[in-house]
Amino acid sequence: MKWALIGYGGMGHWHVNKLSTMREIEIAGIYDILPERRREAEEKGLRAYDSLEELLADRDVELVTIATPNDFHKPIAIQAMRAGKHVISEKPVALSSDELQAMIDASREYGRVFSVHQNRRWDEDFLVMKRIYDENRLGRVFNIESRVHGSRGVPGDWRNRRLKGGGMILDWGVHMLDQLLLMVDQPVVSTFCAVSHVTNDEVDDGFKAIITFGNGLTAQVEVGTSNFINLPRWYMQGENGTAIINDWDLNGKIVKVFDWEKRDAVPVVTAAGLTKTMAPRTPETIREEPLPEVTSDVRDYYRNIIRAVRGEEKQLVTHAQMLRVMKLMEALNASAEENRVIYTRI
């Protein structure tokens, strides 16, 4: 399938590099509004279209990926679908659920496949945790914590501008919420969110959200850009054990109860007293297990889109899923702005 890229920035380069290894894709070329990026593409042997209109007029191109700043996704996507192209948009796919609905409506009107590049569904740390959850390895799970931490603030590009769709809820929340909703097959009934402005006043440079699902499971989703000591990437609690993944290198473990009947513990003595409640279990009552192993290939996202275009299978990233994530991000923003719990059913 012939494919072209719109927006040859950081993620645009990533798409070109990744797709150049796929036999299913032929790269037709790129378009970027900046002449220096078009020259760079040509120096690498790629065709650089002189305009967006020239790219969209190329009848050989069936599929395009939009990797521009977020505020351009909607008009370019609709224009491309009107021109007969199937469209993948980088995330966040739009600045609001109303914008996203207009893009979905256009895909139906013009009969084109339309999707958002939720590439972090293929992150192995997420897939490991999802397997632990799906296989009920911890018993009934009652809490999931998902975090990403950095220490450099918000990058000084469109990510620090509100009108460009910047901020960490849109930039990283879109991935983490998508992962969470894919893992927990329950409606969201409430959320509370607080945002930080340590290094940026215009957009959130971090956030902490508590999300409650219909079955009572709670999830903590946190993004920080001023963390010089990172907390675990994942932390999952179940009735029979706990699982932790510390980082993207998959350093972690599972600890499970082996003997529920033996509950006695040796009290822990602190400087100002003792506690039996917080004393650890004795070693013979618990066991440690390694994390399950998973492998993934993010190029499977594109393989699925190609098969969806050919009518061979359904999209993995559906319109309903895209809308659900967008509406949950809107609920988080509303909660932060109004400083209250948002009760909903998403």
C-alpha positions as a Markdown table, in Angstrom:
| # | Residue | x | y | z |
|---|---|---|---|---|
| 1 | Met | 0.0 | 0.0 | 0.0 |
| 2 | Lys | 1.3 | 3.4 | -0.9 |
| 3 | Trp | 1.6 | 5.7 | 2.1 |
| 4 | Ala | 2.5 | 9.4 | 2.6 |
| 5 | Leu | 3.3 | 11.5 | 5.6 |
| 6 | Ile | 2.0 | 14.9 | 6.5 |
| 7 | Gly | 4.3 | 16.6 | 9.0 |
| 8 | Tyr | 8.0 | 15.6 | 9.0 |
| 9 | Gly | 8.8 | 16.4 | 12.6 |
| 10 | Gly | 9.9 | 14.2 | 15.4 |
| 11 | Met | 7.0 | 11.6 | 15.2 |
| 12 | Gly | 7.0 | 12.0 | 11.4 |
| 13 | His | 10.6 | 10.8 | 11.3 |
| 14 | Trp | 9.6 | 7.9 | 13.6 |
| 15 | His | 6.8 | 6.8 | 11.2 |
| 16 | Val | 9.1 | 7.0 | 8.1 |
| 17 | Asn | 11.9 | 5.0 | 9.9 |
| 18 | Lys | 9.5 | 2.4 | 11.2 |
| 19 | Leu | 7.5 | 2.0 | 7.9 |
| 20 | Ser | 10.7 | 1.7 | 5.9 |
| 21 | Thr | 11.2 | -1.8 | 7.4 |
| 22 | Met | 7.7 | -3.0 | 6.3 |
| 23 | Arg | 7.2 | -5.0 | 3.1 |
| 24 | Glu | 3.5 | -4.1 | 3.3 |
| 25 | Ile | 4.1 | -0.4 | 2.9 |
| 26 | Glu | 5.6 | 1.7 | 0.0 |
| 27 | Ile | 6.6 | 5.2 | 1.1 |
| 28 | Ala | 5.3 | 7.6 | -1.6 |
| 29 | Gly | 6.7 | 10.7 | 0.1 |
| 30 | Ile | 6.2 | 13.4 | 2.7 |
| 31 | Tyr | 4.9 | 17.0 | 3.0 |
| 32 | Asp | 5.9 | 19.5 | 5.6 |
| 33 | Ile | 5.1 | 23.2 | 5.7 |
| 34 | Leu | 8.8 | 24.0 | 6.5 |
| 35 | Pro | 11.1 | 24.0 | 3.4 |
| 36 | Glu | 14.1 | 22.8 | 5.4 |
| 37 | Arg | 12.3 | 19.7 | 6.4 |
| 38 | Arg | 11.3 | 19.0 | 2.8 |
| 39 | Arg | 15.0 | 19.4 | 1.8 |
| 40 | Glu | 16.0 | 17.0 | 4.6 |
| 41 | Ala | 13.6 | 14.4 | 3.3 |
| 42 | Glu | 14.9 | 14.8 | -0.3 |
| 43 | Glu | 18.5 | 14.4 | 1.0 |
| 44 | Lys | 17.4 | 11.1 | 2.5 |
| 45 | Gly | 16.0 | 9.9 | -0.8 |
| 46 | Leu | 12.3 | 10.6 | -0.1 |
| 47 | Arg | 10.0 | 12.5 | -2.4 |
| 48 | Ala | 8.9 | 15.8 | -0.9 |
| 49 | Tyr | 5.6 | 17.1 | -2.2 |
| 50 | Asp | 5.6 | 20.9 | -2.7 |
| 51 | Ser | 2.1 | 21.3 | -1.1 |
| 52 | Leu | -0.5 | 19.4 | 0.7 |
| 53 | Glu | -2.7 | 19.7 | -2.3 |
| 54 | Glu | -0.1 | 18.0 | -4.5 |
| 55 | Leu | 0.2 | 15.1 | -2.0 |
| 56 | Leu | -3.6 | 14.6 | -1.8 |
| 57 | Ala | -3.8 | 14.8 | -5.6 |
| 58 | Asp | -1.5 | 11.8 | -6.0 |
| 59 | Arg | -3.9 | 9.0 | -6.9 |
| 60 | Asp | -1.4 | 6.3 | -6.0 |
| 61 | Val | -1.4 | 7.3 | -2.3 |
| 62 | Glu | -4.1 | 5.3 | -0.5 |
| 63 | Leu | -3.1 | 6.0 | 3.2 |
| 64 | Val | -1.8 | 9.1 | 4.9 |
| 65 | Thr | -0.5 | 9.7 | 8.4 |
| 66 | Ile | -1.0 | 13.2 | 10.0 |
| 67 | Ala | 1.9 | 14.1 | 12.3 |
| 68 | Thr | 1.4 | 17.8 | 12.6 |
| 69 | Pro | 0.6 | 19.8 | 15.7 |
| 70 | Asn | -2.7 | 18.8 | 17.2 |
| 71 | Asp | -4.7 | 21.8 | 16.2 |
| 72 | Phe | -4.2 | 20.9 | 12.5 |
| 73 | His | -5.4 | 17.3 | 12.8 |
| 74 | Lys | -9.1 | 17.9 | 12.2 |
| 75 | Pro | -9.0 | 20.1 | 9.0 |
| 76 | Ile | -6.2 | 18.1 | 7.4 |
| 77 | Ala | -7.9 | 14.8 | 8.2 |
| 78 | Ile | -11.3 | 15.9 | 6.7 |
| 79 | Gln | -9.6 | 17.4 | 3.7 |
| 80 | Ala | -7.6 | 14.1 | 3.1 |
| 81 | Met | -10.7 | 11.9 | 3.5 |
| 82 | Arg | -12.6 | 14.2 | 1.1 |
| 83 | Ala | -9.7 | 13.6 | -1.4 |
| 84 | Gly | -10.2 | 9.8 | -1.1 |
| 85 | Lys | -7.4 | 9.0 | 1.4 |
| 86 | His | -7.6 | 6.7 | 4.4 |
| 87 | Val | -6.3 | 8.6 | 7.4 |
| 88 | Ile | -4.2 | 7.9 | 10.5 |
| 89 | Ser | -3.9 | 10.8 | 12.9 |
| 90 | Glu | -1.3 | 11.2 | 15.5 |
| 91 | Lys | -2.5 | 11.7 | 19.1 |
| 92 | Pro | -4.3 | 13.4 | 20.6 |
| 93 | Val | -6.5 | 13.0 | 17.6 |
| 94 | Ala | -8.4 | 16.3 | 18.3 |
| 95 | Leu | -8.8 | 19.1 | 20.8 |
| 96 | Ser | -12.3 | 18.0 | 21.8 |
| 97 | Ser | -14.8 | 15.2 | 21.4 |
| 98 | Asp | -16.9 | 17.5 | 19.2 |
| 99 | Glu | -13.9 | 17.9 | 16.8 |
| 100 | Leu | -13.3 | 14.1 | 16.9 |
| 101 | Gln | -17.0 | 13.5 | 16.1 |
| 102 | Ala | -16.7 | 15.7 | 13.0 |
| 103 | Met | -13.7 | 13.6 | 11.9 |
| 104 | Ile | -15.6 | 10.4 | 12.4 |
| 105 | Asp | -18.6 | 11.8 | 10.6 |
| 106 | Ala | -16.4 | 12.6 | 7.6 |
| 107 | Ser | -15.0 | 9.1 | 7.6 |
| 108 | Arg | -18.5 | 7.7 | 7.3 |
| 109 | Glu | -19.5 | 10.3 | 4.7 |
| 110 | Tyr | -16.5 | 9.6 | 2.4 |
| 111 | Gly | -16.3 | 5.9 | 3.2 |
| 112 | Arg | -12.7 | 6.1 | 4.4 |
| 113 | Val | -10.9 | 4.3 | 7.2 |
| 114 | Phe | -10.0 | 6.8 | 10.0 |
| 115 | Ser | -7.9 | 6.0 | 13.0 |
| 116 | Val | -5.6 | 7.4 | 15.7 |
| 117 | His | -2.1 | 6.2 | 16.2 |
| 118 | Gln | -2.4 | 4.6 | 19.7 |
| 119 | Asn | 1.0 | 3.1 | 19.4 |
| 120 | Arg | 1.5 | 2.5 | 23.2 |
| 121 | Arg | -1.0 | -0.3 | 23.1 |
| 122 | Trp | 2.1 | -2.2 | 22.0 |
| 123 | Asp | 4.3 | -1.1 | 24.9 |
| 124 | Glu | 5.5 | -4.3 | 26.6 |
| 125 | Asp | 5.1 | -2.9 | 30.1 |
| 126 | Phe | 1.4 | -2.4 | 29.5 |
| 127 | Leu | 1.0 | -5.8 | 27.9 |
| 128 | Val | 2.7 | -7.5 | 30.9 |
| 129 | Met | 0.3 | -5.8 | 33.3 |
| 130 | Lys | -2.7 | -6.5 | 31.1 |
| 131 | Arg | -1.8 | -10.2 | 31.0 |
| 132 | Ile | -1.5 | -10.2 | 34.8 |
| 133 | Tyr | -4.9 | -8.6 | 35.0 |
| 134 | Asp | -6.6 | -10.8 | 32.3 |
| 135 | Glu | -5.2 | -14.0 | 33.8 |
| 136 | Asn | -6.4 | -13.1 | 37.3 |
| 137 | Arg | -3.0 | -13.7 | 38.7 |
| 138 | Leu | -3.6 | -11.4 | 41.7 |
| 139 | Gly | -7.2 | -12.4 | 42.4 |
| 140 | Arg | -9.7 | -9.6 | 42.4 |
| 141 | Val | -7.8 | -6.4 | 41.5 |
| 142 | Phe | -8.9 | -3.4 | 43.4 |
| 143 | Asn | -6.3 | -0.7 | 42.5 |
| 144 | Ile | -4.1 | 0.0 | 39.5 |
| 145 | Glu | -1.5 | 2.8 | 39.4 |
| 146 | Ser | 0.1 | 4.0 | 36.1 |
| 147 | Arg | 2.7 | 6.7 | 36.0 |
| 148 | Val | 5.3 | 8.3 | 33.8 |
| 149 | His | 7.8 | 10.7 | 35.2 |
| 150 | Gly | 10.4 | 13.0 | 33.7 |
| 151 | Ser | 12.5 | 15.8 | 35.0 |
| 152 | Arg | 12.9 | 18.3 | 32.1 |
| 153 | Gly | 9.5 | 20.1 | 32.2 |
| 154 | Val | 7.3 | 20.4 | 29.2 |
| 155 | Pro | 9.2 | 20.6 | 25.9 |
| 156 | Gly | 9.4 | 24.1 | 24.4 |
| 157 | Asp | 7.4 | 23.4 | 21.2 |
| 158 | Trp | 3.6 | 23.1 | 20.7 |
| 159 | Arg | 3.3 | 21.0 | 23.8 |
| 160 | Asn | 3.5 | 24.1 | 26.0 |
| 161 | Arg | 0.7 | 26.0 | 24.2 |
| 162 | Arg | -2.9 | 25.6 | 25.0 |
| 163 | Leu | -4.3 | 26.5 | 21.6 |
| 164 | Lys | -2.0 | 23.9 | 20.0 |
| 165 | Gly | -3.4 | 21.1 | 22.3 |
| 166 | Gly | -0.5 | 21.1 | 24.7 |
| 167 | Gly | -0.3 | 19.9 | 28.2 |
| 168 | Met | 0.3 | 16.5 | 29.7 |
| 169 | Ile | -3.3 | 15.4 | 29.9 |
| 170 | Leu | -3.5 | 15.5 | 26.2 |
| 171 | Asp | 0.1 | 14.5 | 25.5 |
| 172 | Trp | 0.6 | 11.5 | 27.8 |
| 173 | Gly | -2.9 | 11.1 | 29.4 |
| 174 | Val | -4.2 | 10.0 | 25.9 |
| 175 | His | -1.9 | 7.0 | 26.0 |
| 176 | Met | -2.3 | 6.0 | 29.7 |
| 177 | Leu | -6.1 | 6.4 | 29.7 |
| 178 | Asp | -6.3 | 4.4 | 26.5 |
| 179 | Gln | -4.2 | 1.6 | 28.1 |
| 180 | Leu | -6.3 | 1.7 | 31.2 |
| 181 | Leu | -9.7 | 1.5 | 29.4 |
| 182 | Leu | -8.4 | -1.3 | 27.3 |
| 183 | Met | -7.4 | -3.2 | 30.4 |
| 184 | Val | -10.5 | -2.7 | 32.6 |
| 185 | Asp | -13.7 | -3.6 | 30.8 |
| 186 | Gln | -15.9 | -1.4 | 33.0 |
| 187 | Pro | -17.6 | 2.0 | 32.7 |
| 188 | Val | -15.9 | 5.0 | 34.4 |
| 189 | Val | -18.3 | 6.3 | 37.1 |
| 190 | Ser | -16.2 | 9.1 | 38.6 |
| 191 | Thr | -12.9 | 10.9 | 38.4 |
| 192 | Phe | -11.0 | 13.5 | 40.3 |
| 193 | Cys | -8.0 | 15.3 | 38.8 |
| 194 | Ala | -5.4 | 17.8 | 40.0 |
| 195 | Val | -2.9 | 19.4 | 37.6 |
| 196 | Ser | 0.5 | 21.1 | 38.3 |
| 197 | His | 2.1 | 24.2 | 36.8 |
| 198 | Val | 5.6 | 23.9 | 38.1 |
| 199 | Thr | 7.4 | 25.0 | 34.9 |
| 200 | Asn | 4.5 | 26.2 | 32.7 |
| 201 | Asp | 1.6 | 28.5 | 33.5 |
| 202 | Glu | -0.3 | 28.1 | 30.2 |
| 203 | Val | -0.8 | 24.3 | 30.2 |
| 204 | Asp | -0.6 | 21.5 | 32.8 |
| 205 | Asp | 3.0 | 20.1 | 33.1 |
| 206 | Gly | 1.7 | 17.2 | 35.2 |
| 207 | Phe | -1.5 | 15.7 | 36.6 |
| 208 | Lys | -2.8 | 13.2 | 39.1 |
| 209 | Ala | -6.1 | 11.6 | 38.5 |
| 210 | Ile | -8.2 | 9.1 | 40.6 |
| 211 | Ile | -10.6 | 7.1 | 38.3 |
| 212 | Thr | -13.3 | 4.9 | 39.7 |
| 213 | Phe | -14.9 | 2.1 | 37.6 |
| 214 | Gly | -18.3 | 0.6 | 37.9 |
| 215 | Asn | -17.1 | -2.5 | 39.7 |
| 216 | Gly | -15.4 | -0.4 | 42.4 |
| 217 | Leu | -11.8 | -0.7 | 41.0 |
| 218 | Thr | -9.8 | 2.5 | 41.4 |
| 219 | Ala | -7.0 | 3.6 | 39.2 |
| 220 | Gln | -4.4 | 6.3 | 39.8 |
| 221 | Val | -3.0 | 7.9 | 36.7 |
| 222 | Glu | -0.1 | 10.3 | 37.1 |
| 223 | Val | 2.2 | 12.2 | 34.8 |
| 224 | Gly | 5.0 | 14.4 | 36.2 |
| 225 | Thr | 7.7 | 16.4 | 34.4 |
| 226 | Ser | 9.6 | 17.6 | 37.5 |
| 227 | Asn | 10.4 | 14.3 | 39.1 |
| 228 | Phe | 14.1 | 13.6 | 39.8 |
| 229 | Ile | 13.3 | 10.3 | 41.5 |
| 230 | Asn | 10.7 | 8.3 | 39.6 |
| 231 | Leu | 7.9 | 6.3 | 41.2 |
| 232 | Pro | 7.0 | 2.9 | 39.6 |
| 233 | Arg | 5.7 | 2.8 | 36.1 |
| 234 | Trp | 3.0 | 0.3 | 37.2 |
| 235 | Tyr | 1.7 | -0.9 | 40.6 |
| 236 | Met | -1.3 | -3.3 | 40.7 |
| 237 | Gln | -3.0 | -4.6 | 43.9 |
| 238 | Gly | -5.2 | -7.6 | 44.1 |
| 239 | Glu | -6.7 | -9.6 | 47.0 |
| 240 | Asn | -4.0 | -12.2 | 46.7 |
| 241 | Gly | -0.9 | -10.2 | 45.7 |
| 242 | Thr | 0.8 | -7.2 | 44.2 |
| 243 | Ala | 2.6 | -6.6 | 40.9 |
| 244 | Ile | 5.1 | -3.9 | 40.2 |
| 245 | Ile | 6.9 | -2.7 | 37.1 |
| 246 | Asn | 9.5 | 0.0 | 37.9 |
| 247 | Asp | 10.4 | 1.2 | 34.4 |
| 248 | Trp | 10.2 | 0.6 | 30.7 |
| 249 | Asp | 13.0 | -1.9 | 31.0 |
| 250 | Leu | 10.5 | -4.2 | 32.7 |
| 251 | Asn | 12.3 | -4.4 | 36.1 |
| 252 | Gly | 9.7 | -5.7 | 38.4 |
| 253 | Lys | 8.0 | -8.7 | 40.1 |
| 254 | Ile | 4.9 | -10.3 | 41.5 |
| 255 | Val | 4.5 | -11.1 | 45.2 |
| 256 | Lys | 1.6 | -13.3 | 46.2 |
| 257 | Val | 0.1 | -14.8 | 49.4 |
| 258 | Phe | 0.9 | -18.5 | 49.8 |
| 259 | Asp | -0.6 | -19.1 | 53.2 |
| 260 | Trp | -3.6 | -17.0 | 54.1 |
| 261 | Glu | -4.1 | -18.8 | 57.4 |
| 262 | Lys | -0.9 | -17.7 | 59.0 |
| 263 | Arg | -1.4 | -14.0 | 59.8 |
| 264 | Asp | 0.9 | -13.5 | 62.8 |
| 265 | Ala | 3.8 | -11.1 | 62.4 |
| 266 | Val | 6.7 | -9.8 | 64.4 |
| 267 | Pro | 6.0 | -6.2 | 65.3 |
| 268 | Val | 8.1 | -3.5 | 63.7 |
| 269 | Val | 9.8 | -1.2 | 66.2 |
| 270 | Thr | 10.3 | 2.3 | 65.0 |
| 271 | Ala | 12.1 | 5.2 | 66.8 |
| 272 | Ala | 8.8 | 6.3 | 68.5 |
| 273 | Gly | 6.9 | 3.1 | 69.0 |
| 274 | Leu | 6.0 | -0.2 | 67.4 |
| 275 | Thr | 3.4 | -1.4 | 64.9 |
| 276 | Lys | 2.0 | -4.9 | 64.2 |
| 277 | Thr | -0.5 | -3.7 | 61.6 |
| 278 | Met | 2.3 | -2.6 | 59.2 |
| 279 | Ala | 4.7 | -5.5 | 60.0 |
| 280 | Pro | 5.6 | -7.5 | 56.9 |
| 281 | Arg | 4.3 | -11.0 | 56.4 |
| 282 | Thr | 6.7 | -13.8 | 57.4 |
| 283 | Pro | 8.6 | -15.2 | 54.4 |
| 284 | Glu | 7.0 | -18.6 | 54.5 |
| 285 | Thr | 3.5 | -17.1 | 53.8 |
| 286 | Ile | 4.4 | -15.4 | 50.5 |
| 287 | Arg | 6.2 | -16.2 | 47.3 |
| 288 | Glu | 7.8 | -14.1 | 44.6 |
| 289 | Glu | 7.2 | -14.7 | 40.9 |
| 290 | Pro | 8.8 | -13.2 | 37.8 |
| 291 | Leu | 6.8 | -11.1 | 35.5 |
| 292 | Pro | 5.3 | -12.9 | 32.5 |
| 293 | Glu | 7.1 | -12.4 | 29.2 |
| 294 | Val | 5.5 | -10.8 | 26.3 |
| 295 | Thr | 6.7 | -9.6 | 22.9 |
| 296 | Ser | 5.1 | -7.1 | 20.6 |
| 297 | Asp | 5.6 | -5.4 | 17.2 |
| 298 | Val | 4.2 | -1.9 | 17.0 |
| 299 | Arg | 4.1 | -2.3 | 13.2 |
| 300 | Asp | 1.1 | -4.5 | 13.7 |
| 301 | Tyr | -0.9 | -1.3 | 14.1 |
| 302 | Tyr | -0.2 | -0.5 | 10.4 |
| 303 | Arg | -0.8 | -4.1 | 9.4 |
| 304 | Asn | -4.2 | -3.9 | 10.9 |
| 305 | Ile | -5.0 | -0.6 | 9.2 |
| 306 | Ile | -4.0 | -2.1 | 5.8 |
| 307 | Arg | -6.2 | -5.1 | 6.4 |
| 308 | Ala | -9.1 | -2.8 | 7.5 |
| 309 | Val | -8.7 | -0.8 | 4.3 |
| 310 | Arg | -8.8 | -4.1 | 2.3 |
| 311 | Gly | -11.9 | -5.2 | 4.3 |
| 312 | Glu | -10.1 | -8.2 | 5.8 |
| 313 | Glu | -10.5 | -7.3 | 9.5 |
| 314 | Lys | -11.9 | -4.6 | 11.8 |
| 315 | Gln | -9.9 | -1.7 | 13.1 |
| 316 | Leu | -8.1 | -2.4 | 16.4 |
| 317 | Val | -8.4 | 1.3 | 17.4 |
| 318 | Thr | -12.1 | 1.9 | 17.0 |
| 319 | His | -14.0 | 5.2 | 16.8 |
| 320 | Ala | -15.9 | 4.4 | 20.0 |
| 321 | Gln | -12.6 | 3.9 | 21.8 |
| 322 | Met | -11.2 | 7.1 | 20.5 |
| 323 | Leu | -14.3 | 9.0 | 21.7 |
| 324 | Arg | -14.2 | 7.4 | 25.1 |
| 325 | Val | -10.6 | 8.4 | 25.7 |
| 326 | Met | -11.3 | 12.0 | 24.5 |
| 327 | Lys | -14.4 | 12.3 | 26.8 |
| 328 | Leu | -12.4 | 11.0 | 29.8 |
| 329 | Met | -9.7 | 13.6 | 29.1 |
| 330 | Glu | -12.4 | 16.2 | 29.0 |
| 331 | Ala | -13.7 | 15.0 | 32.4 |
| 332 | Leu | -10.2 | 15.2 | 33.9 |
| 333 | Asn | -9.8 | 18.8 | 32.7 |
| 334 | Ala | -13.2 | 19.7 | 34.0 |
| 335 | Ser | -12.4 | 18.2 | 37.4 |
| 336 | Ala | -9.1 | 20.1 | 37.6 |
| 337 | Glu | -10.7 | 23.4 | 36.6 |
| 338 | Glu | -13.6 | 23.1 | 38.9 |
| 339 | Asn | -11.7 | 21.3 | 41.8 |
| 340 | Arg | -14.4 | 18.7 | 42.2 |
| 341 | Val | -15.2 | 15.1 | 41.5 |
| 342 | Ile | -16.8 | 14.5 | 38.1 |
| 343 | Tyr | -19.5 | 11.9 | 38.2 |
| 344 | Thr | -20.1 | 10.4 | 34.8 |
| 345 | Arg | -20.6 | 7.1 | 32.9 |
| 346 | Ile | -17.9 | 6.9 | 30.2 |
